[in-house]
């Protein structure tokens, strides 16, 4: 597995997690 691939997947997952739980 390429390093950038892990970074992209991890970043997308983190972004989704933050977006789901960052509700006022």
C-alpha positions as MATLAB code, in Angstrom:
seq = 'XXXXXXXXXXXXXXXXXXXXXXXX';
ca = [
       0.000    0.000    0.000;
       1.317    3.404   -0.977;
       1.864    6.009    1.711;
      -0.159    8.708   -0.055;
      -3.034    6.254   -0.419;
      -3.106    5.691    3.339;
      -2.982    9.460    3.895;
      -5.881   10.083    1.493;
      -8.030    7.290    2.975;
      -7.231    8.336    6.539;
      -7.909   11.989    5.754;
     -11.246   11.192    4.098;
     -12.294    9.006    7.043;
     -11.258   11.646    9.558;
     -13.062   14.360    7.591;
     -16.244   12.262    7.520;
     -15.996   11.510   11.235;
     -15.502   15.189   12.111;
     -18.344   16.252    9.808;
     -20.726   13.726   11.390;
     -19.916   14.649   14.983;
     -19.359   18.392   14.591;
     -23.014   19.413   14.853;
     -23.973   22.422   17.043;
];
